Amino acid sequence: MKLTIFDIENWKEIGATLMRNKTRTFLTGFGIFWGVAMLAMLTGGARGGEDLLKRNFAGFATNTGGMVANRTSMPYKGYQKGRAWQMDMTDVELVRESFPEFEAVVPSFNAGGKSIKYGRNSFSGQLLGAGPDYTKIVLPKLYSGRFVNEADVMGERRVAVIGKKVATQLFPDGADPIGKVVDVGGTAYSVIGVTGDVSEVKINGSLDEAVIIPSSTFRRANGYGDIIDFLLVTGKPNANLSDLLPKMQSIVYRRHGIHPDDKGASWIINIAEMFEQVDMLFTGVDLLAWFIGLSTLLAGVIGIGNIMWVIVKERTQEIGIRRAIGAKPRDIIIQVLSEGIALTVVAGLGGICFATIVLAVLQQMNNPADAVSEARFQMSFTIAIGILGLFVLLGTLAGLIPSIKAMRIKPVEAINDK
């Protein structure tokens, strides 16, 4: 026996039935179209928005934290509040020995307002002292040359990696800076590389506007001795910085005679926590997107149920005649459900196609050629099919009650219905 659902004549009849009231069919179909499109665009848009926000952290180790000394805000062991203190290399070694969970413990040095000159060209920027481990915290974008290495630090070499903006100002004719000697605050350095920012996160300022020299050279040239400006750490894959950073702070406080509860005596930054907040934010955005989309879908499903009720009412006599000439209850149910499913599938596919076009345009607009990472304004094929399948299921359920009512129509009463 040929199934009604595969009967071409049946589908022609479905089309004719839906077109009897074009306005009603269009409005119901548009509700379905917009509901599916809204849910798809919100889902893909939320993913792209998350990628755009995370792009700001590109090139920056996500499991990273840091500590900077500040004036004390509490008296302790005879010291008055407001005492200035500084971290040093002994603190660096203490943290390295105390926390095997840290993959890298990196001292950082910074001096701002330095005059940087080459010939008649000059630039005012900052001088950073760093070693090769610095790249475990921040991955700089290397345009040419190389970064500071261990031999540079051990030999206290007068070499420098200059920022992209610095290079542009000092060498406006586009000459290769590698091997050139620049003057930084009255000291000559040989340029070994040109670098720049990848991440929007800037702990020690912008690399584009800085000159980076070996940390040992920086300490000698600026009379730092063992003093450090910033203590940076990055944890191993399973390390929880939210637990480790307070412990690190406590150990350093104990050595410098600072009250254990003095939160104002140092500034702690936890990039890992920022990432967790971003993930939580977009989990909420995803839930909101699904709530709004499903609410819109529900409105469309209600529209399907209404139009099915109206179709059953208008075709009461026709259904009665079908029953009288031998149509089975299953045939009536399939006929009514097919009309709702057909409208749902056509409008739903249109909504997914529209959403795909919109997301493709957004992806093109938000991914310039120099972008450090891709913002994926996309929805996967699985999600697209899942959305359409969900709507078809809901549409089927919405048409089930009207179809059961149609099946229960008695032929004699239906034929006499006015």
Secondary structure, DSSP 4 states (H G I P E B T S, - for coil): ---GGG-HHHHHHHHHHHGGGHHHHHHHHHHHHHHHHHHHHHHHHHHHHHHHHHHTTTTB-SSEEEEEE---SS-BTTBPTT-----BHHHHHHHHHH-TTEEEEEEEEEEEEEEEEETTEEEEEEEEEE-GGGGGTB--EEEEE----HHHHHTT--EEEEEHHHHHHH-TT----TT-EEEETTEEEEEEEEEE-SSS--SS--GGGEEEEEHHHHHHHTT-TTB-SEEEEEE-TT--HHHHHHHHHHHHHHHHT--TT-GGGEEEEEHHHHHHHHHHHHHHHHHHHHHHHHHHHHHHHHHHHHHHHHHHHHTHHHHHHHHHTT--HHHHHHHHHHHHHHHHHHHHHHHHHHHHHHHHHHHHHT--TT-SS-------HHHHHHHHHHHHHHHHHHHHHHHHHHHT--HHHHHT--
